[in-house]
Amino acid sequence: MSLSVVFVGFFAMLGLLLLGMPIAVSMALIGVIGGVMVFGMPFVDSIGSVVWSVHNEAILTAIPLFIMLGELLLRSGIADKMYLAMAAWLGRLPGGLLHTNIGSCALFAATSGSSVATAATIGTVALPSLNERQYSMRQSLGSLAAGGTLGILIPPSVNMLIYGSLTSNSIGKLFMAGLIPGILLSLSFMVYIGISNMGKGGKREEVITLREKLRMSRFLIPPAVVFGIVMGSIYMGIATATESAALGVMTALFFSWRAGRLNMKFLQDSFIQTARITGMILLIITAAFVLNLTISLTGVVDELTDWVTSFGLSITGLLLVLVVFYLALGMFMDVLSMQVLTIPITYPIVTALGVDPIWYGVFVVLMCELALITPPVGMNLFVVQSVRKDGGNIQDVMWGVLPFMLIMMLFTLSLMAFPEIALWLPNMMS
C-alpha cells in the first residue's frame, strides 16, 4: 500500500470526525474498508478473532476498576473536604486559592485517573469560593482547566492504561514514569501562580492557626491512603495494575461507608456511570485494534518508518515535529481519539529510532494534556466553562490557560533534555 493511500485514509478519518461521526465508527470503517481493498473478504473473517482477543486482555479489567475508584471518591464528598484542607495549608501563598486549585487537582488526580472528572469536581467545589473572594476569573478558570489535565499524568491514569494496552508495555512502569513529571508539573504551575501574584494585587487567604491546619488535615487521609495502597502495591511488585485497582476500589468503599454515603442509590449511580464510560472506552479500543490489524497486515508502518528516517531527522527533531503534530490535532480532537489514532503509527517509528517506550508514553500523555486545554475544542475548557455559574464568555478560560500551555511546552522540552525525570522511578521498581 502506497503512502499516498495511507494519507488519504488518515485525512478521510479526520473528515469523518469533523462531520460528527463517532471516533469508534470512523476508525472501524476506515480499517475495514482498507483491509477489504487489500485482502478482500477474508479480512472480515479475521476481525472476529481480533475483537475476541482484545476483550480477553486481563489488563483492560483495570479500566472499569479505576473509573469506579474515581466515581466512588467523587460521589462520597471526599473531594469537597479535601479542598478545604488544601486551602488551609496553601491559602497564605501568593495566589491563595489558586494554589489550592492545583494542589487539589493533583491530589484528586492521584485517585481518579480522569482529567475531565478532576476538572469538573474541583471546579464545582472551588468556583463559588473564588467568585466570593473576587479572584481573577481568567486565572481561576485557567488554573482549574490546567490542573485538571494532571488527571491523565499522575497515576493511576486511564490514558496510561490505554497506551500500555496498545503498545504491550508494563502498566506499572508507565504509572511510575508519570509520577515525578506529574509532581514537577504541578509545582511548575504553582511557581507561576506565586510569581504572577506577588505584590499588592496578589491574593492571599487569612492566617489559620497550626492547630486548625492539623485538624483539617484529616480530610487528606482518604485520598492519600488510596494513592498509597494503589501505587505502593505496584511499586513493591506485590500487585498488578488490575489487582491494585481492585484494592483501591475496596479502600474507597470503606471511606465512603465511613462518610455515611454508602447506600444502594450511591452504588447504583456509581455503577451506571462506570459502565457508560467503560463501554465508550472499550468500543474505541476495539475499533483501534481493527484499524491496527489493517495497518500491520499492509506493512504501512515499515513504509512510514523508512519514509521518516529518510529525512535524516535526529530523535529530538522528530519529537519536535510530533509536538507540532499533536498540538494541531488537539485543536480538533479529544484526547482518547488522538491516542488510539496516532499511537499505532508513531510508536513503531520513534522506538525504531531508539526512543524508550516507557518515556514515550509519558511524552504522549503530556501531548494529550496539552490537547485538553488547546483552543478551540480542548475538552477541559468546556468542562470548566460548564461548571461556571456567572454566564461569562468561554474566552476567559481560553486566555487563562495560555500561560499554563507555555509552561507545559517548556516542561516537555525539559523532559526531552533530561529523560531520567520520567525513567528513574520505573528503573528502581521491584
SEKE-495903 format. One record per residue (C-alpha): chain; x, y, z. Coordinates in pm, 1 decimal. Example, Ala and Ser with C-alpha at 12.3 -4.5 7.8 and 13.67 -1.06 7.14 Angstrom:
BEGIN
+--------+----------+----------+----------+
: chaine :       xx :       yy :       zz :
+--------+----------+----------+----------+
:      A :   1230.0 :   -450.0 :    780.0 :
:      A :   1367.0 :   -106.0 :    714.0 :
+--------+----------+----------+----------+
! end
This chain:
BEGIN
+--------+----------+----------+----------+
: chaine :       xx :       yy :       zz :
+--------+----------+----------+----------+
:      A :      0.0 :      0.0 :      0.0 :
:      A :    148.9 :    335.1 :   -103.5 :
:      A :    195.1 :    618.0 :    143.7 :
:      A :    -37.7 :    838.3 :    -58.0 :
:      A :   -323.1 :    593.7 :      8.3 :
:      A :   -233.1 :    597.9 :    380.0 :
:      A :   -253.6 :    977.8 :    396.7 :
:      A :   -585.3 :    972.7 :    208.8 :
:      A :   -721.4 :    726.2 :    463.7 :
:      A :   -593.6 :    934.1 :    755.8 :
:      A :   -748.1 :   1257.2 :    629.0 :
:      A :  -1069.3 :   1074.1 :    540.2 :
:      A :  -1088.4 :    964.8 :    901.5 :
:      A :  -1030.9 :   1320.5 :   1022.6 :
:      A :  -1303.6 :   1436.3 :    785.6 :
:      A :  -1550.0 :   1185.4 :    930.0 :
:      A :  -1464.0 :   1304.3 :   1281.3 :
:      A :  -1515.7 :   1668.4 :   1187.2 :
:      A :  -1854.0 :   1574.7 :   1039.1 :
:      A :  -1957.4 :   1438.3 :   1377.3 :
:      A :  -1905.0 :   1065.9 :   1316.6 :
:      A :  -1819.0 :    879.9 :   1641.6 :
:      A :  -1447.1 :    802.2 :   1667.9 :
:      A :  -1506.0 :    426.9 :   1704.7 :
:      A :  -1720.8 :    415.7 :   1388.2 :
:      A :  -1469.8 :    626.6 :   1191.5 :
:      A :  -1170.9 :    407.7 :   1282.6 :
:      A :  -1351.1 :     78.5 :   1229.6 :
:      A :  -1491.7 :    197.2 :    895.0 :
:      A :  -1153.4 :    307.5 :    758.6 :
:      A :   -988.8 :     -9.3 :    894.6 :
:      A :  -1244.8 :   -243.0 :    736.3 :
:      A :  -1250.7 :    -59.4 :    401.0 :
:      A :   -869.1 :    -54.5 :    383.2 :
:      A :   -842.7 :   -422.7 :    478.0 :
:      A :  -1107.8 :   -534.7 :    227.7 :
:      A :   -943.0 :   -328.1 :    -50.7 :
:      A :   -613.7 :   -511.8 :      3.5 :
:      A :   -715.6 :   -861.5 :    118.4 :
:      A :  -1080.5 :   -897.6 :     18.3 :
:      A :  -1347.7 :  -1065.6 :    230.0 :
:      A :  -1104.4 :  -1296.1 :    420.4 :
:      A :  -1002.1 :   -981.8 :    610.8 :
:      A :  -1355.3 :   -953.4 :    752.9 :
:      A :  -1331.2 :  -1310.5 :    882.3 :
:      A :  -1016.2 :  -1223.0 :   1077.8 :
:      A :  -1180.9 :   -930.3 :   1260.3 :
:      A :  -1375.7 :  -1160.4 :   1493.0 :
:      A :  -1062.3 :  -1315.5 :   1641.5 :
:      A :   -908.2 :   -968.9 :   1690.1 :
:      A :  -1212.8 :   -838.6 :   1877.3 :
:      A :  -1223.5 :  -1153.4 :   2089.2 :
:      A :   -854.2 :  -1124.5 :   2183.3 :
:      A :   -890.2 :   -754.9 :   2269.5 :
:      A :  -1172.1 :   -816.9 :   2514.9 :
:      A :   -990.8 :  -1111.3 :   2670.6 :
:      A :   -696.7 :   -893.8 :   2777.2 :
:      A :   -679.8 :   -906.4 :   3155.4 :
:      A :   -516.5 :   -563.2 :   3178.3 :
:      A :   -829.3 :   -396.5 :   3036.9 :
:      A :  -1014.4 :   -502.2 :   3351.6 :
:      A :   -822.5 :   -224.7 :   3527.4 :
:      A :  -1005.2 :     41.3 :   3323.6 :
:      A :  -1353.2 :     -3.4 :   3481.1 :
:      A :  -1191.8 :    -51.8 :   3822.7 :
:      A :  -1001.6 :    278.5 :   3810.8 :
:      A :  -1309.0 :    455.5 :   3672.4 :
:      A :  -1512.1 :    308.5 :   3958.1 :
:      A :  -1246.7 :    427.7 :   4205.6 :
:      A :  -1282.9 :    784.6 :   4080.6 :
:      A :  -1664.4 :    766.3 :   4085.9 :
:      A :  -1671.3 :    644.3 :   4446.3 :
:      A :  -1442.0 :    922.7 :   4567.0 :
:      A :  -1631.2 :   1180.8 :   4362.7 :
:      A :  -1975.2 :   1087.4 :   4499.1 :
:      A :  -1865.6 :   1031.0 :   4859.7 :
:      A :  -1794.9 :   1402.2 :   4919.6 :
:      A :  -1427.3 :   1342.8 :   4989.5 :
:      A :  -1322.2 :   1598.1 :   4725.6 :
:      A :  -1511.7 :   1884.4 :   4895.3 :
:      A :  -1340.3 :   1833.2 :   5229.5 :
:      A :  -1004.4 :   1772.8 :   5061.2 :
:      A :  -1027.7 :   2119.2 :   4900.6 :
:      A :  -1086.3 :   2282.9 :   5238.6 :
:      A :   -782.5 :   2105.5 :   5385.5 :
:      A :   -560.4 :   2208.7 :   5094.1 :
:      A :   -683.1 :   2567.8 :   5125.2 :
:      A :   -581.2 :   2571.6 :   5492.1 :
:      A :   -220.5 :   2484.0 :   5402.5 :
:      A :   -175.4 :   2668.5 :   5071.2 :
:      A :   -401.0 :   2974.3 :   5114.4 :
:      A :   -127.3 :   3201.9 :   5253.3 :
:      A :     95.0 :   3164.3 :   4946.6 :
:      A :     84.6 :   3447.4 :   4687.9 :
:      A :   -214.7 :   3349.7 :   4477.9 :
:      A :   -410.8 :   3197.9 :   4766.5 :
:      A :   -681.3 :   2958.7 :   4647.8 :
:      A :   -524.8 :   2934.9 :   4300.7 :
:      A :   -256.0 :   2717.4 :   4461.2 :
:      A :   -533.0 :   2516.0 :   4623.5 :
:      A :   -682.7 :   2455.2 :   4278.0 :
:      A :   -357.0 :   2299.5 :   4156.3 :
:      A :   -287.5 :   2106.8 :   4476.3 :
:      A :   -640.2 :   1967.2 :   4494.4 :
:      A :   -635.2 :   1871.8 :   4125.5 :
:      A :   -303.7 :   1691.1 :   4173.5 :
:      A :   -428.6 :   1500.6 :   4479.3 :
:      A :   -764.5 :   1411.8 :   4324.4 :
:      A :   -586.0 :   1309.1 :   4002.9 :
:      A :   -386.1 :   1063.6 :   4210.9 :
:      A :   -708.2 :    875.9 :   4283.9 :
:      A :   -943.2 :    935.5 :   3990.1 :
:      A :   -726.1 :    881.3 :   3679.5 :
:      A :   -950.7 :   1110.2 :   3473.9 :
:      A :   -884.1 :   1469.4 :   3370.4 :
:      A :  -1247.4 :   1550.3 :   3297.1 :
:      A :  -1357.3 :   1420.6 :   3639.1 :
:      A :  -1074.7 :   1612.3 :   3809.4 :
:      A :  -1154.7 :   1943.8 :   3638.3 :
:      A :  -1530.8 :   1908.3 :   3693.0 :
:      A :  -1504.9 :   1802.3 :   4058.0 :
:      A :  -1251.6 :   2059.7 :   4174.8 :
:      A :  -1411.0 :   2329.2 :   3957.8 :
:      A :  -1751.7 :   2270.6 :   4115.9 :
:      A :  -1603.1 :   2293.3 :   4464.7 :
:      A :  -1366.2 :   2585.2 :   4401.1 :
:      A :  -1550.2 :   2836.5 :   4180.8 :
:      A :  -1806.0 :   2957.1 :   4439.6 :
:      A :  -1523.6 :   3042.7 :   4684.2 :
:      A :  -1314.3 :   3204.1 :   4410.4 :
:      A :  -1607.5 :   3419.1 :   4297.1 :
:      A :  -1693.5 :   3518.8 :   4653.1 :
:      A :  -1335.9 :   3633.7 :   4717.8 :
:      A :  -1316.7 :   3814.2 :   4379.3 :
:      A :  -1022.0 :   3625.0 :   4233.6 :
:      A :   -922.7 :   3696.1 :   3873.2 :
:      A :  -1168.7 :   3490.9 :   3668.2 :
:      A :   -914.1 :   3419.0 :   3394.5 :
:      A :   -652.8 :   3288.0 :   3637.5 :
:      A :   -913.0 :   3093.4 :   3831.5 :
:      A :  -1054.2 :   2917.8 :   3526.3 :
:      A :   -709.0 :   2870.6 :   3372.8 :
:      A :   -569.8 :   2707.2 :   3687.1 :
:      A :   -869.2 :   2470.8 :   3709.0 :
:      A :   -850.5 :   2369.7 :   3342.4 :
:      A :   -472.2 :   2321.4 :   3355.6 :
:      A :   -482.2 :   2149.3 :   3695.3 :
:      A :   -743.5 :   1909.2 :   3562.0 :
:      A :   -502.2 :   1785.1 :   3296.0 :
:      A :   -291.6 :   1629.6 :   3573.7 :
:      A :   -556.7 :   1357.7 :   3592.8 :
:      A :   -408.5 :   1166.2 :   3299.8 :
:      A :    -43.4 :   1210.3 :   3401.6 :
:      A :    -34.5 :   1150.0 :   3776.7 :
:      A :   -104.8 :    777.9 :   3828.8 :
:      A :   -330.0 :    589.7 :   3825.9 :
:      A :   -416.6 :    707.9 :   3475.8 :
:      A :   -670.0 :    554.5 :   3239.0 :
:      A :   -480.4 :    703.6 :   2944.9 :
:      A :   -159.5 :    533.5 :   3059.0 :
:      A :   -355.9 :    208.6 :   3072.6 :
:      A :   -472.4 :    257.4 :   2714.4 :
:      A :   -116.9 :    337.2 :   2598.0 :
:      A :     12.7 :     24.3 :   2769.8 :
:      A :   -263.2 :   -186.2 :   2615.0 :
:      A :   -196.6 :    -53.5 :   2263.6 :
:      A :    181.7 :    -97.4 :   2289.5 :
:      A :    211.0 :   -400.1 :   2524.3 :
:      A :    420.6 :   -210.5 :   2779.9 :
:      A :    423.1 :   -254.6 :   3157.7 :
:      A :    136.3 :    -58.7 :   3315.1 :
:      A :    320.7 :    -47.3 :   3646.7 :
:      A :    628.1 :    112.1 :   3490.1 :
:      A :    411.8 :    360.5 :   3298.9 :
:      A :    237.2 :    462.6 :   3620.1 :
:      A :    569.8 :    514.5 :   3795.3 :
:      A :    707.0 :    707.7 :   3497.9 :
:      A :    423.2 :    960.2 :   3525.1 :
:      A :    460.3 :   1025.3 :   3898.7 :
:      A :    765.8 :   1255.9 :   3915.1 :
:      A :    672.4 :   1450.5 :   3597.0 :
:      A :    320.4 :   1497.6 :   3738.8 :
:      A :    453.5 :   1635.0 :   4068.1 :
:      A :    707.7 :   1861.8 :   3896.4 :
:      A :    447.1 :   1994.9 :   3654.1 :
:      A :    213.6 :   2071.9 :   3946.8 :
:      A :    495.4 :   2260.8 :   4121.8 :
:      A :    572.1 :   2449.4 :   3798.8 :
:      A :    210.3 :   2566.1 :   3779.8 :
:      A :    228.1 :   2680.7 :   4142.0 :
:      A :    556.7 :   2867.2 :   4088.7 :
:      A :    396.5 :   3060.2 :   3801.8 :
:      A :     90.4 :   3141.7 :   4015.4 :
:      A :    312.5 :   3259.2 :   4301.8 :
:      A :    529.3 :   3483.4 :   4081.4 :
:      A :    233.5 :   3633.0 :   3894.3 :
:      A :     52.1 :   3717.3 :   4221.1 :
:      A :    335.3 :   3884.4 :   4408.9 :
:      A :    279.1 :   4245.4 :   4508.0 :
:      A :    -27.6 :   4443.9 :   4607.8 :
:      A :   -265.2 :   4287.9 :   4355.1 :
:      A :   -192.8 :   3930.8 :   4463.2 :
:      A :   -449.6 :   3738.2 :   4662.8 :
:      A :   -381.3 :   3564.9 :   4995.9 :
:      A :   -615.3 :   3391.7 :   5236.6 :
:      A :   -646.4 :   3470.0 :   5605.1 :
:      A :   -399.1 :   3326.1 :   5855.6 :
:      A :   -505.7 :   2989.7 :   6000.7 :
:      A :   -355.7 :   2851.8 :   6319.7 :
:      A :   -138.0 :   2541.1 :   6308.5 :
:      A :   -386.6 :   2358.4 :   6529.7 :
:      A :   -667.3 :   2426.9 :   6280.3 :
:      A :   -447.1 :   2317.9 :   5988.1 :
:      A :   -370.8 :   1989.6 :   6161.0 :
:      A :   -738.9 :   1938.6 :   6236.4 :
:      A :   -829.7 :   1995.8 :   5870.4 :
:      A :   -555.4 :   1759.7 :   5754.9 :
:      A :   -765.9 :   1458.9 :   5848.8 :
:      A :   -962.2 :   1520.7 :   5527.3 :
:      A :   -646.6 :   1447.2 :   5327.3 :
:      A :   -616.7 :   1097.2 :   5473.8 :
:      A :   -864.9 :    913.4 :   5240.4 :
:      A :   -708.2 :   1019.2 :   4905.7 :
:      A :   -357.1 :    974.0 :   5048.9 :
:      A :   -435.8 :    622.1 :   5172.7 :
:      A :   -597.5 :    522.2 :   4841.5 :
:      A :   -298.0 :    654.5 :   4647.4 :
:      A :    -52.5 :    483.8 :   4882.4 :
:      A :   -224.5 :    146.0 :   4852.4 :
:      A :   -259.1 :    160.8 :   4472.9 :
:      A :     89.5 :    287.7 :   4389.9 :
:      A :    268.4 :    119.1 :   4680.2 :
:      A :    141.9 :   -225.1 :   4582.1 :
:      A :    255.8 :   -168.8 :   4222.4 :
:      A :    595.7 :    -24.0 :   4313.7 :
:      A :    679.9 :   -307.6 :   4554.8 :
:      A :    575.7 :   -567.1 :   4299.4 :
:      A :    306.8 :   -727.2 :   4516.5 :
:      A :     13.7 :   -645.0 :   4284.7 :
:      A :    -51.0 :   -592.2 :   3916.3 :
:      A :   -225.2 :   -277.2 :   3793.1 :
:      A :   -559.1 :   -460.4 :   3788.5 :
:      A :   -511.1 :   -600.9 :   4138.9 :
:      A :   -405.2 :   -262.0 :   4275.6 :
:      A :   -714.6 :   -103.7 :   4117.1 :
:      A :   -932.6 :   -360.9 :   4297.8 :
:      A :   -755.5 :   -279.1 :   4625.6 :
:      A :   -820.4 :     91.2 :   4561.0 :
:      A :  -1191.9 :     29.3 :   4499.5 :
:      A :  -1225.0 :   -165.7 :   4825.6 :
:      A :  -1047.4 :    114.4 :   5013.7 :
:      A :  -1272.8 :    377.9 :   4852.2 :
:      A :  -1581.2 :    175.0 :   4952.1 :
:      A :  -1456.0 :    174.3 :   5309.8 :
:      A :  -1407.9 :    552.9 :   5315.7 :
:      A :  -1749.4 :    601.3 :   5150.1 :
:      A :  -1901.5 :    393.4 :   5430.0 :
:      A :  -1716.1 :    600.0 :   5691.6 :
:      A :  -1852.6 :    917.7 :   5530.8 :
:      A :  -2208.1 :    782.2 :   5563.5 :
:      A :  -2271.4 :    783.1 :   5188.1 :
:      A :  -2268.9 :    408.0 :   5117.4 :
:      A :  -2621.6 :    303.8 :   5017.6 :
:      A :  -2795.1 :    142.5 :   4719.8 :
:      A :  -2856.9 :    473.9 :   4539.7 :
:      A :  -2488.1 :    565.2 :   4580.6 :
:      A :  -2373.9 :    229.5 :   4440.8 :
:      A :  -2627.3 :    230.9 :   4157.6 :
:      A :  -2521.9 :    576.2 :   4035.6 :
:      A :  -2152.0 :    482.3 :   4059.7 :
:      A :  -2200.7 :    152.2 :   3872.6 :
:      A :  -2411.6 :    304.4 :   3593.5 :
:      A :  -2166.9 :    589.2 :   3527.7 :
:      A :  -1873.6 :    347.0 :   3536.3 :
:      A :  -2047.0 :    120.9 :   3282.9 :
:      A :  -2118.2 :    414.3 :   3049.3 :
:      A :  -1761.5 :    543.1 :   3048.8 :
:      A :  -1608.9 :    194.2 :   3025.1 :
:      A :  -1834.7 :     98.5 :   2734.4 :
:      A :  -1731.7 :    409.1 :   2542.7 :
:      A :  -1360.2 :    349.1 :   2605.1 :
:      A :  -1366.1 :    -21.7 :   2519.0 :
:      A :  -1563.1 :     42.4 :   2199.6 :
:      A :  -1296.0 :    289.8 :   2088.2 :
:      A :  -1015.3 :     48.1 :   2181.0 :
:      A :  -1184.8 :   -230.1 :   1982.5 :
:      A :  -1210.9 :     -5.6 :   1676.2 :
:      A :   -846.8 :     92.6 :   1720.8 :
:      A :   -737.9 :   -271.3 :   1712.0 :
:      A :   -940.0 :   -329.1 :   1393.3 :
:      A :   -756.5 :    -35.4 :   1236.8 :
:      A :   -425.8 :   -167.1 :   1373.6 :
:      A :   -491.7 :   -501.2 :   1204.7 :
:      A :   -512.5 :   -328.5 :    867.3 :
:      A :   -201.9 :   -122.0 :    940.9 :
:      A :      5.2 :   -422.7 :   1047.8 :
:      A :   -102.8 :   -655.8 :    765.5 :
:      A :    -38.5 :   -398.1 :    492.7 :
:      A :    312.5 :   -309.5 :    615.9 :
:      A :    224.3 :     58.9 :    635.3 :
:      A :    431.4 :    117.2 :    948.7 :
:      A :    750.5 :    -11.6 :    785.5 :
:      A :    697.6 :    217.7 :    488.8 :
:      A :    627.1 :    514.7 :    715.4 :
:      A :    935.1 :    439.1 :    925.4 :
:      A :   1156.1 :    425.2 :    614.4 :
:      A :    998.8 :    746.7 :    485.5 :
:      A :   1053.3 :    935.4 :    812.3 :
:      A :   1411.0 :    813.4 :    858.4 :
:      A :   1491.1 :    918.4 :    501.2 :
:      A :   1467.6 :   1281.0 :    616.9 :
:      A :   1766.1 :   1224.6 :    845.6 :
:      A :   1591.1 :   1374.9 :   1148.0 :
:      A :   1751.1 :   1332.9 :   1487.4 :
:      A :   1541.6 :   1195.7 :   1772.6 :
:      A :   1498.7 :   1548.9 :   1907.2 :
:      A :   1395.0 :   1676.5 :   1564.4 :
:      A :   1136.0 :   1401.5 :   1527.3 :
:      A :    993.0 :   1467.9 :   1873.9 :
:      A :    963.5 :   1840.6 :   1797.7 :
:      A :    773.0 :   1754.4 :   1479.5 :
:      A :    542.4 :   1533.7 :   1688.6 :
:      A :    484.6 :   1821.8 :   1934.0 :
:      A :    356.6 :   2038.9 :   1647.2 :
:      A :    156.3 :   1744.2 :   1510.9 :
:      A :    -19.7 :   1679.1 :   1843.7 :
:      A :    -85.0 :   2048.8 :   1902.1 :
:      A :   -258.0 :   2069.4 :   1564.5 :
:      A :   -464.2 :   1756.6 :   1630.2 :
:      A :   -555.0 :   1881.5 :   1977.3 :
:      A :   -738.8 :   2176.3 :   1825.8 :
:      A :   -996.2 :   1941.5 :   1671.8 :
:      A :   -989.8 :   1605.0 :   1851.0 :
:      A :  -1043.5 :   1473.5 :   2201.7 :
:      A :   -763.8 :   1300.2 :   2393.2 :
:      A :   -879.3 :    940.4 :   2361.4 :
:      A :   -931.2 :    978.0 :   1987.0 :
:      A :   -580.5 :   1117.0 :   1944.8 :
:      A :   -425.0 :    836.7 :   2143.2 :
:      A :   -585.0 :    542.2 :   1968.4 :
:      A :   -545.8 :    705.8 :   1627.0 :
:      A :   -179.5 :    807.4 :   1646.5 :
:      A :     -1.7 :    565.4 :   1881.8 :
:      A :    -17.4 :    264.1 :   1643.6 :
:      A :    153.3 :    479.9 :   1379.1 :
:      A :    401.1 :    690.4 :   1578.6 :
:      A :    508.1 :    428.2 :   1835.1 :
:      A :    691.7 :    195.6 :   1591.2 :
:      A :    863.3 :    493.8 :   1427.1 :
:      A :   1000.5 :    650.6 :   1745.5 :
:      A :   1103.0 :    318.8 :   1901.2 :
:      A :   1283.8 :    224.6 :   1577.9 :
:      A :   1491.3 :    540.9 :   1624.5 :
:      A :   1580.3 :    439.5 :   1981.5 :
:      A :   1324.9 :    628.2 :   2194.9 :
:      A :   1248.5 :    447.5 :   2521.8 :
:      A :    886.6 :    315.5 :   2501.5 :
:      A :    810.7 :    399.8 :   2867.0 :
:      A :    942.0 :    755.3 :   2822.9 :
:      A :    739.8 :    791.5 :   2503.6 :
:      A :    426.5 :    700.3 :   2699.8 :
:      A :    484.5 :    999.9 :   2928.5 :
:      A :    553.3 :   1219.6 :   2623.9 :
:      A :    229.0 :   1115.1 :   2453.4 :
:      A :     27.8 :   1176.6 :   2771.0 :
:      A :    187.2 :   1522.2 :   2804.3 :
:      A :     81.8 :   1598.2 :   2448.6 :
:      A :   -268.0 :   1478.3 :   2531.9 :
:      A :   -266.9 :   1709.3 :   2834.5 :
:      A :   -188.3 :   1998.3 :   2604.1 :
:      A :   -471.1 :   1887.7 :   2377.3 :
:      A :   -712.2 :   1903.6 :   2672.5 :
:      A :   -656.3 :   2280.1 :   2704.5 :
:      A :   -581.8 :   2368.3 :   2341.8 :
:      A :   -841.7 :   2608.1 :   2192.9 :
:      A :  -1086.4 :   2586.3 :   2028.2 :
:      A :  -1206.6 :   2239.1 :   2136.3 :
:      A :   -990.4 :   2139.4 :   2434.0 :
:      A :  -1216.7 :   1921.7 :   2649.9 :
:      A :  -1119.4 :   2079.3 :   2983.3 :
:      A :  -1201.9 :   2426.9 :   2852.8 :
:      A :  -1565.9 :   2325.5 :   2809.2 :
:      A :  -1575.4 :   2124.5 :   3132.2 :
:      A :  -1460.9 :   2422.6 :   3339.6 :
:      A :  -1689.3 :   2658.5 :   3148.8 :
:      A :  -1984.1 :   2424.8 :   3213.8 :
:      A :  -1945.3 :   2445.8 :   3593.6 :
:      A :  -1920.1 :   2823.9 :   3582.1 :
:      A :  -2239.5 :   2995.0 :   3703.0 :
:      A :  -2182.2 :   3363.4 :   3615.7 :
:      A :  -2262.7 :   3325.7 :   3245.3 :
:      A :  -1924.5 :   3460.7 :   3132.5 :
:      A :  -1762.6 :   3404.1 :   2794.6 :
:      A :  -1550.9 :   3094.2 :   2727.3 :
:      A :  -1275.1 :   3328.4 :   2607.7 :
:      A :  -1189.8 :   3382.4 :   2975.7 :
:      A :  -1095.6 :   3014.4 :   3001.4 :
:      A :   -900.7 :   3020.7 :   2674.2 :
:      A :   -694.0 :   3323.9 :   2774.8 :
:      A :   -648.7 :   3186.9 :   3124.1 :
:      A :   -486.8 :   2860.7 :   3009.6 :
:      A :   -231.5 :   3018.2 :   2774.1 :
:      A :     42.7 :   3066.0 :   3040.3 :
:      A :     -9.6 :   2707.8 :   3155.9 :
:      A :     20.1 :   2582.0 :   2797.6 :
:      A :    356.0 :   2759.8 :   2770.1 :
:      A :    469.9 :   2600.2 :   3097.8 :
:      A :    372.5 :   2256.0 :   2966.9 :
:      A :    565.3 :   2317.1 :   2644.6 :
:      A :    876.9 :   2417.6 :   2839.5 :
:      A :    832.6 :   2116.9 :   3066.6 :
:      A :    812.4 :   1888.3 :   2762.2 :
:      A :   1143.8 :   2029.5 :   2636.3 :
:      A :   1295.5 :   1967.1 :   2982.5 :
:      A :   1171.7 :   1608.2 :   2969.3 :
:      A :   1337.1 :   1566.1 :   2630.0 :
:      A :   1664.8 :   1706.4 :   2763.9 :
:      A :   1653.5 :   1501.9 :   3086.5 :
:      A :   1465.1 :   1175.8 :   3020.6 :
:      A :   1561.9 :   1040.9 :   3363.6 :
:      A :   1289.5 :   1263.9 :   3509.1 :
:      A :   1046.5 :   1000.7 :   3383.9 :
:      A :   1267.1 :    690.3 :   3382.5 :
:      A :   1429.6 :    699.7 :   3726.8 :
:      A :   1136.1 :    555.1 :   3922.9 :
:      A :   1049.8 :    276.9 :   3671.5 :
:      A :   1415.3 :    167.8 :   3675.6 :
:      A :   1402.0 :    145.4 :   4056.6 :
:      A :   1092.3 :    -76.1 :   4067.4 :
:      A :   1098.8 :   -424.1 :   4222.0 :
+--------+----------+----------+----------+
! end
